[in-house]
Structures are given as structure tokens and as C-alpha cells.
Amino acid sequence: MLVDKADAPSRFLILGSASPALLRQSSESLAGRLEFVEMAGFSLAEVGEEAATSLWLRGGFPRSFLADSEVASLIWRRNFIRTLLESDIPQLEVRVPAATLQRFWAMLAHFHGQLWNGAELGRSLGVNQTTCRRYLDLIEGEFMLRHPRLGAS
């Protein structure tokens, strides 16, 4: 309510993310008062061309990219993925086993740069193409994948 006061002599900047459970407990709608800012990891322009190999291998998440060693970076990435699949996604009330999503994600990595073929991925996972598309939307919604859409810029 304090943020909405028109005559307030102050401004508020609220950072971070909120769990779906906390948002559901709120008695007020945030519609029209909320802005989502998508932030990517480090880019090549930010780290410099001399760090291109490191960026490619470690990714753009700061703790992975800036880790003291390749092993520490790998451990961070594995823990991140595990937490995302086993803790964060289930909080969204998605009922897909973490192991299934991890297999799907690994398959996506192998198909990187190719045309989307949900039927082929589905056969490998033992699910139909529609289910594969739902998994893709889920991973994309968690900002772990960018999937170009027709007509998108």
C-alpha cells in the first residue's frame, strides 16, 4: 500500500523473485503495479573476447563463470540444475518428475541448433509430442532455454 500512495515522497525498488506460494498468500493483486525484468547472464561483450571459451564452457551465471576452477564451476551448475528441478519447479505445482525433466533437458542440449522435433524427443522419453511441448514450455518459462518463435524479433 505504501508504494501506491501518490503523494509519497519516496520511491521503492523491489528486487528479486517471489515464490508462487508467497504470491498466492497476498491479499492484493499486483496487476498494473508490477514490471518483470528478464536478466540474462554475462554476455561476451561484458566479459571480453579473451574469456569466450570460459563463457562457452561455464555459462553466464556469475557464480559459475567466476568460480575458482572448472570443477567448482561444474559443481555449482550441477547443484543449480538439481535445485531448479527438484525444488523450484515443484513449487510451481508442476507434476513432472525431476529425473524426467533432467533427461528432457539433456536431450535438448544434444539437439541444440536443430529444428524442433517434439515427436522424436517424445519417442525417446516415452511421451507424446504434446507432452514434450509442455516440457519445453516449462524449461523456457524458467529461463533455462530460449526458443525462437515464428515472427519473433
VOGU-3710 file (C-alpha; in Angstrom, 3 decimals, decimal comma):
1> mlvdkadaps> 0,000/0,000/0,000  2,840/2,428/0,755  4,152/2,062/-2,790  0,781/3,113/-4,235  0,466/6,401/-2,321  0,566/9,149/-4,961  1,874/11,813/-2,575  4,630/9,656/-1,074  7,983/11,484/-1,044  9,787/8,217/-1,624
11> rflilgsasp> 10,265/5,630/-4,357  10,581/1,883/-3,927  12,708/-0,587/-5,821  11,907/-4,192/-5,036  14,403/-6,754/-6,302  14,430/-10,494/-6,583  11,803/-13,099/-7,105  8,949/-14,395/-5,022  7,797/-17,936/-4,608  4,383/-18,748/-6,060
21> allrqssesl> 3,202/-19,734/-2,575  4,004/-16,267/-1,206  2,298/-14,550/-4,133  -0,863/-16,633/-3,584  -0,945/-15,571/0,077  -1,016/-11,892/-0,849  -4,452/-10,355/-0,481  -3,728/-7,678/-3,087  -3,392/-8,023/-6,832  -0,184/-6,728/-8,320
31> agrlefvema> -1,756/-6,314/-11,769  -0,739/-2,984/-13,262  1,771/-2,341/-10,483  4,402/-4,878/-11,397  7,099/-4,981/-14,022  9,043/-8,086/-14,932  12,631/-7,508/-15,965  14,319/-10,508/-17,546  18,035/-10,571/-16,892  20,427/-12,711/-18,863
41> gfslaevgee> 23,763/-13,990/-17,642  27,082/-12,472/-18,639  27,445/-11,744/-22,338  30,573/-11,866/-24,457  30,513/-8,051/-24,614  30,647/-7,940/-20,796  33,429/-10,473/-20,236  35,539/-9,725/-23,330  36,571/-11,898/-26,238  39,552/-13,310/-24,318
51> aatslwlrgg> 37,051/-15,040/-21,984  34,913/-16,512/-24,792  35,986/-20,112/-24,133  35,313/-19,777/-20,423  31,912/-18,217/-21,104  31,037/-21,019/-23,545  32,078/-23,787/-21,143  30,885/-22,295/-17,847  27,870/-20,291/-18,982  26,892/-16,779/-18,000
61> fprsfladse> 25,683/-17,278/-14,434  28,088/-15,233/-12,267  28,865/-17,960/-9,714  29,591/-20,488/-12,433  31,566/-18,135/-14,656  33,595/-16,614/-11,804  34,266/-19,901/-9,957  37,870/-20,544/-8,903  38,169/-23,680/-11,040  36,431/-25,750/-13,702
71> vasliwrrnf> 35,496/-28,283/-11,024  33,941/-25,607/-8,795  32,018/-24,237/-11,781  30,717/-27,701/-12,681  29,660/-28,366/-9,080  27,784/-25,051/-8,982  25,985/-25,815/-12,259  25,016/-29,330/-11,143  23,660/-28,007/-7,838  21,800/-25,233/-9,614
81> irtllesdip> 20,116/-27,654/-12,003  19,260/-30,053/-9,208  17,714/-27,302/-7,081  15,757/-25,962/-10,046  14,377/-29,384/-10,998  13,815/-30,824/-7,522  12,741/-27,747/-5,573  11,857/-24,692/-7,661  9,744/-26,316/-10,395  7,682/-28,405/-7,936
91> qlevrvpaat> 6,831/-25,144/-6,108  5,031/-24,143/-9,301  2,794/-27,170/-8,696  4,117/-28,892/-11,812  3,870/-32,645/-11,503  6,734/-33,866/-13,670  9,443/-35,989/-12,060  12,768/-34,157/-11,784  14,573/-37,078/-13,442  12,266/-36,841/-16,475
101> lqrfwamlah> 12,889/-33,109/-16,840  16,627/-33,643/-16,477  16,591/-36,261/-19,261  14,495/-33,935/-21,428  16,876/-31,032/-20,791  19,890/-33,203/-21,684  18,161/-34,288/-24,901  17,504/-30,650/-25,784  21,211/-29,931/-25,380  22,013/-32,707/-27,859
111> fhgqlwngae> 19,535/-31,256/-30,370  20,893/-27,709/-29,946  20,745/-25,717/-33,171  18,496/-28,190/-34,980  14,879/-27,912/-35,981  12,422/-28,743/-33,201  11,119/-32,285/-33,473  8,936/-32,952/-30,452  7,842/-36,329/-31,823  11,433/-37,596/-31,895
121> lgrslgvnqt> 12,164/-36,339/-28,386  8,846/-37,747/-27,199  9,644/-41,213/-28,557  12,963/-41,165/-26,696  11,209/-40,165/-23,457  8,189/-42,404/-23,927  5,728/-39,490/-24,084  3,753/-37,849/-26,876  4,676/-34,695/-28,792  2,205/-32,554/-26,831
131> tcrryldlie> 3,810/-33,566/-23,538  7,226/-32,750/-24,990  5,950/-29,319/-25,953  4,693/-28,812/-22,385  8,134/-29,753/-21,036  9,740/-27,305/-23,472  7,407/-24,522/-22,348  8,231/-25,304/-18,718  12,008/-25,159/-19,232  11,617/-21,998/-21,300
141> gefmlrhprl> 9,376/-20,438/-18,636  12,149/-20,978/-16,109  14,512/-19,032/-18,422  16,770/-22,033/-18,944  16,196/-22,015/-22,677  15,376/-19,517/-25,370  13,231/-20,899/-28,152  12,746/-18,588/-31,141  9,160/-18,239/-32,248  7,994/-17,594/-35,785
151> gas> 7,545/-13,879/-36,276  9,509/-13,032/-33,128  12,218/-10,442/-33,444
//
